[in-house]
Amino acid sequence: MSHQIITDLENRHTVKHYDASKRISVADLEVIYEALRLSPSSINSQPWKFIVIESDTAKQRLHDTFANKFQFNQKHAKTASHTILFAHKTNYLRADYEKVIDTDIQAGRTKPENKEQAFGAFAFVDMNTDDQGNNAAWTKSQAYLALGSTMHALARLNIDSTPMEGVDHELISELFPELEGYQCDVALAMGYNDATEDYNAALPKSRLALENIMTVL
């Protein structure tokens, strides 16, 4: 199939080794950040916070979060150009959704007089909240929508990436107090692969055949 989207997805792979000397340009970062901001989420809840690891100091902090486990991902902390921590709010409240509605009103999407009516969508949050007020499973799903959206944007920009579920959310919470109230279960390393060391780049893409995973009714 000949299509730019398919070409992007065929060319992307999970990087195993980065070239630490190569950095993502400021212009490309602006596109990545805007793509991240425009990510979809259920009821437009946006129950997330993104921490961008850019400075050497921040990279050292991220490096230190691998002290106890997932050391196979530790090398990416310092060699990738940037890493994004995708964190989700563990207790998404009506007050959080009110910020979304207020933004809708400012944008002209919702009329001011319809503000209370707009809270009707919050019923979906209630459906996914337990008796202790925890809705982390639902908000975590939204973070993965943002992850997928960002990975495709990177592929379009010919920037390599490594999605990492192998992160220690407890140590990340300890070393990144900026995430108070949020939990990071996945991160995305970004940059440019080391062509001589990244063995995964040369391997053929392998996916199940479409007829094995899809039924058209």
C-alpha positions in Angstrom: 0.0 0.0 0.0 1.3 3.4 -1.0 0.3 6.1 1.5 2.3 8.5 3.7 0.6 7.3 6.9 1.6 3.7 6.1 5.1 4.8 5.2 5.4 6.6 8.6 4.3 3.5 10.5 6.4 1.1 8.5 9.5 3.2 9.1 9.0 3.7 12.9 10.5 1.2 15.3 11.3 1.0 19.0 14.8 2.3 19.4 17.2 0.2 21.5 20.2 2.6 21.3 20.2 6.4 20.8 22.9 8.7 19.5 23.5 11.1 22.4 25.1 13.7 20.2 21.9 14.3 18.2 19.2 16.7 19.5 15.7 17.4 18.4 15.4 20.9 16.9 13.4 23.6 18.7 11.1 23.8 15.6 10.3 20.1 15.8 9.8 20.2 19.6 7.2 22.9 19.1 5.3 20.6 16.7 5.6 17.7 19.1 4.3 19.7 22.1 1.4 21.1 20.2 0.5 17.6 18.9 0.7 16.4 22.5 -1.7 19.2 23.6 -4.1 18.3 20.9 -4.3 14.6 21.9 -7.8 13.2 22.3 -9.3 12.1 25.6 -12.6 10.8 26.8 -15.1 13.7 27.3 -12.1 15.9 26.5 -11.1 15.4 30.2 -7.3 15.8 29.6 -6.6 14.2 33.0 -2.8 14.3 32.5 0.4 16.1 33.1 3.5 15.8 30.9 7.0 16.3 32.2 9.6 16.9 29.5 13.1 15.7 30.4 15.5 18.0 28.5 18.3 19.3 30.8 21.2 17.2 32.0 20.0 17.7 35.5 16.6 16.3 34.7 18.1 13.5 32.8 20.1 12.5 35.8 17.0 12.6 37.9 15.3 10.3 35.4 18.4 8.1 35.3 18.1 7.7 39.1 14.5 6.4 38.9 15.9 3.2 37.4 17.9 2.3 40.5 15.6 -0.5 41.6 14.3 -2.0 38.4 13.9 -1.8 34.7 17.6 -1.0 34.2 17.3 -2.1 30.6 15.7 1.3 29.9 18.1 3.3 32.1 20.5 4.1 29.2 17.8 6.0 27.4 17.5 8.5 30.2 20.8 10.2 29.2 21.2 9.2 25.5 17.8 10.2 24.2 17.4 13.8 23.1 14.3 14.2 25.2 12.0 12.0 27.3 8.3 12.7 28.1 6.8 11.4 31.3 3.1 10.7 30.7 1.3 11.0 34.0 -2.4 10.6 34.8 -4.3 12.1 37.6 -5.3 9.4 40.1 -8.3 11.2 41.4 -10.0 13.3 38.7 -12.6 15.6 40.3 -15.5 17.8 39.2 -13.2 20.8 39.8 -10.8 19.4 37.2 -13.5 19.1 34.6 -14.7 22.6 35.4 -11.4 23.9 34.1 -12.1 22.1 30.8 -15.6 23.5 30.6 -14.3 27.0 31.4 -11.8 26.7 28.5 -14.6 25.5 26.2 -16.5 28.7 27.1 -13.5 30.9 26.4 -13.1 29.1 23.1 -16.7 29.6 22.2 -17.4 25.9 22.2 -19.9 26.1 25.1 -22.2 29.0 25.9 -21.8 30.4 29.4 -25.4 29.8 30.2 -24.9 26.1 29.3 -22.1 25.6 31.8 -24.1 23.5 34.3 -25.5 21.4 31.5 -22.0 20.7 30.2 -21.3 18.9 33.5 -23.6 16.1 32.3 -20.6 14.5 30.7 -19.0 14.1 34.1 -21.3 11.2 34.7 -18.9 9.1 32.7 -16.2 9.9 35.2 -18.5 8.9 38.0 -19.1 5.5 36.2 -15.3 4.9 36.4 -14.7 6.0 40.0 -14.6 3.6 42.9 -15.9 4.2 46.4 -12.6 5.6 47.5 -12.7 8.3 44.7 -10.0 6.5 42.6 -10.4 6.7 38.9 -6.8 6.0 37.9 -7.6 3.1 35.6 -9.7 5.4 33.5 -7.3 8.4 33.5 -4.4 6.1 32.7 -6.3 5.0 29.5 -6.4 8.6 28.5 -2.7 9.0 28.9 -2.1 6.1 26.5 -4.3 7.9 23.9 -1.8 10.9 24.1 1.1 8.5 23.9 -0.1 7.0 20.7 -0.9 10.4 19.2 2.6 11.6 20.0 4.3 8.5 18.6 2.6 9.1 15.3 3.6 12.7 15.2 7.2 11.7 15.8 7.1 9.2 13.0 5.8 12.0 10.7 8.8 14.1 11.7 11.2 11.2 11.2 12.1 11.3 14.9 12.8 8.0 16.6 11.2 7.0 19.9 11.0 4.3 22.6 7.7 3.8 24.5 8.7 2.7 28.0 6.2 1.0 30.4 9.3 -0.2 32.2 9.4 2.7 34.6 9.3 2.8 38.3 6.2 4.9 39.1 6.9 5.0 42.8 10.5 6.3 42.4 9.4 8.7 39.7 6.8 10.1 42.1 9.6 10.5 44.8 12.2 12.1 42.5 9.7 14.3 40.5 7.6 16.1 43.1 6.2 18.1 40.2 3.9 15.1 39.6 2.1 15.4 43.0 -1.4 14.0 42.5 -0.4 12.2 39.3 1.1 8.9 38.5 3.6 8.1 35.7 3.3 4.5 34.3 4.7 5.1 30.9 7.4 7.4 29.3 8.5 8.1 25.8 12.2 8.6 24.9 12.7 10.6 21.7 15.7 11.4 19.5 17.8 9.7 16.8 19.0 6.2 16.9 22.6 5.1 16.9 22.8 3.4 13.5 25.7 1.1 14.5 24.2 0.0 17.8 20.4 0.0 17.3 19.9 -3.6 16.1 16.2 -3.2 16.0 16.4 -0.7 13.1 17.6 -3.3 10.7 15.1 -6.0 11.6 12.0 -6.4 9.3 8.7 -5.2 10.6 6.6 -8.1 11.9 2.8 -7.9 12.5 0.0 -10.4 12.4 -1.9 -10.5 9.1 -4.9 -8.3 9.0 -7.3 -11.2 8.6 -6.1 -12.6 11.9 -6.9 -9.5 13.9 -9.9 -7.9 12.1 -13.4 -8.9 11.2 -15.4 -6.7 9.0 -19.2 -7.2 9.5 
